[in-house]
Amino acid sequence: MKKTRKRSNLREMAEEIDVFDEMLSTLVDLLETKGVMTRKEFEDLLRAKIEKISEFKSYRDVQRGEL
């Protein structure tokens, strides 16, 4: 019973991620259509932000003393 619930939760999270992925793709398409920015510009900006965020320790690492 516990495994079934865990699989159900994982399936729900996967479905939510799929929805967010579709929403983000639609937004990028709209920005590109309007001439605001290209997909490559968006991906470059996103990559830079992710790299910047990854430099910081997570709250959980700090709590565990992994400085």
SVG drawing of the C-alpha trace seen along z (x, -y; Angstrom):
<svg xmlns="http://www.w3.org/2000/svg" viewBox="-2 -43 34 45">
<polyline fill="none" stroke="black" stroke-width="0.4" points="0.0,0.0 2.8,-2.4 4.6,-1.8 1.4,-2.5 1.0,-5.8 4.6,-6.7 4.2,-5.9 1.1,-7.9 2.9,-10.9 5.8,-10.5 3.3,-10.3 1.5,-13.5 4.9,-15.4 5.9,-14.2 2.6,-15.5 3.1,-18.8 6.6,-19.1 5.2,-18.4 2.6,-21.1 5.3,-23.6 7.5,-22.6 4.7,-23.2 3.9,-26.6 7.5,-27.7 7.9,-26.6 4.8,-28.5 6.1,-31.6 9.4,-31.4 7.6,-31.0 5.5,-34.1 8.6,-36.1 10.3,-35.0 7.2,-35.8 6.9,-39.2 10.6,-39.8 11.5,-40.3 14.2,-37.6 15.2,-34.5 15.1,-31.0 19.0,-31.0 19.0,-34.3 16.5,-32.8 18.5,-29.6 21.8,-31.6 20.1,-33.8 18.6,-30.7 22.0,-28.9 23.8,-31.9 21.2,-32.2 21.4,-28.4 25.2,-28.6 25.0,-31.6 22.5,-29.8 24.6,-26.6 27.5,-28.6 25.5,-28.9 25.0,-26.2 21.6,-24.9 19.8,-25.5 19.9,-21.8 23.7,-21.7 24.1,-24.6 21.9,-22.9 24.0,-19.7 27.2,-21.7 28.4,-21.1 30.0,-24.6"/>
</svg>
